[in-house]
Amino acid sequence: MIKKILLSIMALILALLALVYVVGKGWLGEPWGSKPVVKGPGAVQTSPGGARLPETESLILFGDLHTHTNYSVDAYLFNTSLVKGGGVVTPADACDFARYCSALDFWSINDHAEGLTPRAWTDTLETIRACNAQAGDSAHPDLVSFVGWEWTNGSKDDVPSHYGHKNVIFRTWEEGQVPARPIAARPKNLLSGVPPLLLGVMGLFEGLFSASDLAWYLDESRNTPICEPDTPSTELPADCLEVASTPTELFRKLDEWGLDSLVIPHGLSWGNTNPLTGDFRSQLDEHEQRYQKLLEVYSGHGSSELFEDFTRVATNASDDRECPEATANFTPCCRQAGRIARRRCAEPASAACEQEVDSAVQRFLEKGFPRGRKLFEDTTLNDWEGCGQLQNSFQPSSEYVPRLSAQYNLALGFDENGQPQRARLGLIGSSDGHQARPGSSYKESNRLLYTDHKDLGRKWLRPDLLKADRESSGFYYTGGLIAAHSQGRDRDAIWQALDGRNVYATSGDRILAWFDLLNAPSGPAPMGSETAMSDTPRFRVRALGALEQLPGCPDYAVAALGEERLESLCGGECYRPDGGRRKAITRIEIVRIRPQVRADEPVAPLVENQWQVFDCPGRGDGWTVEFEDPEYEAGERSALYYARVIQAPELLIVGDPFGCEYDAEGVCTRRNYCVGENAKPDNNCLSEAEPRAWTSPIFVEYPQDTPK
């Protein structure tokens, strides 16, 4: 009897293993495909609230140039029930969301090229064509859809081979005007080596057919052959995966196509995807200004704007690792380990305690992050006091890498070989969302739907050592937008604004901003301009706050999508402005950066983060300031300037990623990270912060300023 029972149990186990294997091989799966794009009119904006200055013909149009769907494998993983349960999201979902939920003027799709099989690329193109076909009059469309991909290069451990992530975007989507295939940075996607049995086990939690669909797609990806490396891109077959391992190789392949395109670096300062010792100087020898004209300074992964002069680990003359001192806004975790050790000393001032402190610092250096936190088994996140993260900053990206920041990039004048090279970059925001929901920042109402926040609180799913940073999930925001000063609503007009850097970034709100050099030699020059002059430059900044939002969705969205689709796609909330009320602008900050004129010139003194600050009366009807820089003419040195427009504080999803509780002196005494128990689905982790916009710089070149 016992033998029969054991045999039955073994048979069941074998049957279960067989089922798991079949699921993991994708034999029960079928390819993902886009749903039909919803037919029906969307909103047509003419600068939100009709804000068009009488002296200019340009409109301010808002977009998102960084959107992922399930064709990015990480997007699939982020949307499983194991993480947050969003389910499969497709390019058609992204189109419908941009048109009816976020009411954008333009957007682009940017799935990771490594996973874009020939079938997936075809489906993407067809969806973008369908999305544009529903846009109405081509001269006045309700939505302009761009097509592209993400070139995802990177090795956190190998700085010389790390060139970061870049979105490639094309002017048009028409047949023959876009490459036959995307160009990847590496020959395999994120999950290409996952064993079938592991995918099958995933199916037990996720759903057998859903997991098998993923396995089918991964198998399709694995079976796509790599293109011949020495064949011109235009002569390659459509059914292979093309690879360019460096930016120079990518630019060469784009040159072969000869199509209008932009390459936009992003995610610069995120330590969870970049080397913590990264330095943009090492990338300058592969910078190509013809393509790289814009930089994504803000996304749902946080801000990469600020340059803070700190290091995580230092080395002495003998090349031994040392723990650097803390700065006002950054504490190395090795230094915090010493502070924790001192608190536990019976006599903190004793020599014995000093030895304990030194030992804790050294042991942390040996173990590194996050293993170093295991030095004290009973510590909490609060005990570590936000170490390793940039503090006292607006929504910074996690594990901030300062020498990959926008300000550092703009201040450089030489590459790592000492050769003159500058990157003159306009600033944009986007979402980098992995839920096929471009422009998801219109309301701070649905954290799990609108952000990349992941629920990895299950200990069996997320051991500490499998996660680079336990706090990083609390550094996900609703994302930013790009605003374009465009001469019209059509595709060509928007592209001209992008190509001319006449754009700015916002943290998500549709703030209106203008920034002009008033006395350029050829007349007033807008943001993004590059002008040679020797006279004192004079500038003007104008700003209007974003429109307040009404609850729910507008009638045209309800009619097009229906209540059920509105709930699943938009969370029941859409961009729905109250045309009569605007949020207040409270101040305008001017940043001045004077790029290097010597290869050995320190960068920190060149970045003047609050060179001038103008406090505004907090009115909703906008504000205008004018200023000049007499030091430019006297110093005979090139400079660039950009404006930071600050809106009145409001509650934002993870407005403060540390969730600080402050004492009477304004010191953060306790941190409530949006992770674990604090990140329940019904908690939006709201905290106060100041929404903002960053204009593209105006580059003022002194004629006699030459590198020395």
Number of C-alpha atoms within 10 A of each C-alpha: 6 7 8 9 10 11 12 12 12 12 12 12 12 12 12 14 15 14 19 23 20 20 31 31 23 26 14 17 20 15 15 19 18 19 12 14 20 17 14 15 18 23 20 17 20 17 20 19 15 11 12 15 10 7 6 8 11 19 22 28 24 29 30 30 28 33 27 29 28 27 29 22 23 18 23 19 21 22 23 20 14 17 17 18 16 19 17 21 24 22 31 24 23 28 29 26 24 30 29 27 32 24 26 29 28 27 26 26 29 26 33 29 29 27 29 27 25 19 15 22 22 15 20 25 20 17 25 24 19 18 25 20 17 19 22 14 10 14 13 16 22 23 31 28 28 23 23 31 28 28 31 21 20 20 14 16 13 12 18 13 15 22 25 26 21 26 26 27 24 19 22 21 19 12 10 10 14 21 20 20 23 25 27 25 26 19 21 19 21 14 17 18 11 12 13 19 18 13 24 28 20 20 22 14 12 18 16 22 19 21 26 29 23 28 30 22 24 25 17 19 24 18 12 18 13 14 17 14 11 7 9 12 22 15 10 17 13 19 16 19 27 25 23 19 20 19 21 14 14 18 19 14 19 21 14 13 19 13 15 16 21 23 27 24 21 25 26 31 32 24 24 18 18 27 22 22 17 25 23 23 20 18 21 22 19 15 17 16 14 11 18 22 21 26 27 31 29 34 30 29 29 27 29 28 24 23 23 21 15 20 20 23 17 13 11 9 6 6 8 8 14 15 19 17 15 17 12 10 14 21 23 21 28 30 24 22 26 22 17 17 21 21 12 12 15 10 12 15 10 12 10 12 19 17 14 18 24 18 15 24 23 20 16 24 20 13 14 14 16 16 14 19 20 14 14 13 7 8 12 10 15 14 16 18 17 20 22 23 23 24 18 12 12 20 27 25 30 26 24 28 30 28 24 28 24 25 25 24 26 24 26 27 24 24 19 15 11 13 14 19 19 21 19 24 23 31 30 32 32 32 33 30 28 28 29 29 31 36 36 33 27 25 22 22 18 20 23 23 23 29 25 26 24 22 23 19 16 11 8 7 11 13 12 14 12 10 13 15 17 19 19 23 21 29 27 27 34 33 29 37 34 30 34 27 27 23 17 18 25 19 20 16 17 28 20 16 19 24 21 19 28 26 31 35 32 29 30 30 24 28 30 25 27 21 26 21 25 18 15 22 13 8 9 14 19 24 27 30 21 18 17 14 18 20 16 14 18 16 20 17 23 17 24 23 29 25 22 18 17 15 13 16 20 18 10 14 24 18 12 17 20 12 13 12 14 22 12 11 23 25 16 18 21 25 26 20 19 14 13 8 15 20 22 24 28 21 19 25 19 20 20 23 25 23 23 25 18 16 18 10 14 11 22 14 12 19 21 16 19 14 12 13 14 16 13 17 12 16 15 19 13 20 21 15 14 14 15 13 14 12 11 20 15 11 10 15 20 23 21 22 22 25 27 23 27 22 26 18 17 15 16 22 28 24 24 27 30 24 20 16 12 12 10 6 6 9 10 14 11 16 19 18 25 27 21 16 12 15 22 14 14 10 15 19 24 19 17 15 18 18 25 25 31 29 28 29 30 28 22 22 20 19 13 12 13 13 14 8
